[in-house]
Structure formats: C-alpha cells, structure tokens
Amino acid sequence: MSGGEERKRPASRYALFVGLAFVVLIVVATANTLRTRDDGILGTGEAGRGDPLPEFAVPELLGDTEGDANVFQNDCETSSDPCPPDERRTAACEVDLPQVIRVCDLFDKPLVISFWFTRGADCLPTQDVVDRVARRFRGRVNFLSINVRDDRDEAREIVEQRGWTIPVGYDADGAVSNLYRVGGCPTVAFAYPGGILQTAAIGSDQLDAEQLTEAVTRLLERSRGRAVAGR
C-alpha cells in the first residue's frame, strides 16, 4: 500500500476490536516459540538455516488497523489434542482482517524480510537499498519490510518521504523481532518458497546494493534448483 492513498479512520469500536484480536497472549506465544528454537541471533553463524520461518501477522504500517502482532503458530493455547474449546484462538496465518500482512501469504515465492528501526541505529540507507533491489525482482521474489517498535506516525512519515514501495508491517511491541531473534539493525532474512530460511545478514557492511542483489539472485537460483529436485 503506497503512502499516497487516501485512508479513512475506522470507528473506535472497530479499532478496539482489532487491537484486542492482536494483543491477546502475545508474550506467552512468543516465549513458548522461542523455547523450541535455537538461541542464536538471526544473521550470525548457522542460526535458523534450513528451519521453517515462524508465522506471524502484523498490521500494515501505512494502514489504519491497530494492535500488536499475532505470533500464534497454531489454533490452540496449549498442546492438548484436540484443542479444548475454551483454549482456542486464531493462529497468525488464519487472521482475516483488513490491512493485515500475513507472512504465510508470501511463501509462494522466494522471500526477503528486512527488519528496521530508528533507535540507536542507522538502518534507513539499507532499507532504501532493499526497496530499490525489490523492484528489480518484482514478480519473482516477494519482499517484506518490518518496522520494530518505532513511533508509528514517525515510521509512516519515513516510509512516505523515502518513497518505499514494498509492503511494510508494523511490529508494535517487538513480538516478531523477538520471535525471529533479530539482534541488530539492519537485519535481512532470505527464505526459499514455503518459508524455509536460506540465510540471513546483519549489518550495513553486508547489505550494499551489489551484495543484496547477489544474495537475492542466489536465493532465486537455489529456489529453482530446489523446485527441480522436488524440495
């Protein structure tokens, strides 16, 4: 969604409903998920390589939907099978709300996810590069940008002023960043179709235009190889 589109503010009751739909039990879901994954920081060593990406749903930064991310990986708060009726909740990739980005919808192609924030870091030049490179691979590779815990109005202004065109999600409380073990800015993750992590990079010295283009080209080529091999 581009910054120039006109948007109408939802009624307060609707905004409250959406916020509650996102915020319930975020801390519990994040803690449970992190206990099942490697503790390494994304972009360092072999952390997470070959693993399925955790699922999440976030409000579009430029939209009107409010609330924290949904990071539930299934439809049950507990491990009980079948799920007790009073423990059921909506899993991230089953969220059906307007102006919400579900990462699973981007698993049909190779995927690049960039995480950025403005507190104590200069991530914006790298995000400019990500947006420019995304245009070269439009239709072949999906790109998603995630802002982590900045003031929403200030983050919106940044996106609009810099003219970014890739989708930008808003991780209001850092749940997605924690889930993905993001330890610095910029951090960029590269995933095969189906949402399998290929690799990740952290730091602007790894992410200039040439390096990012090469990384996305490798991702695309290896994704084709996996498809031929039936993986």
Secondary structure, 3 states (H helix, E strand, C coil): CCCCCCCCCCCHHHHHHHHHHHHCCHHHHHHHHHHCCCCCCCCCCCCCCCCECCCCEEEECCCCCCCCCECCCCCECCCCCCCCHHHECCCHHHCCCCCEEEHHHHCCCCEEEEEECCCCCCCHHHHHHHHHHHHHCCCCCEEEEEEECCCHHHHHHHHHHHCCCCCEEEECCCHHHHHCCCCCCCEEEEEECCCEEEEEEECHHHCCHHHHHHHHHHHHHHHHHHHHCCC
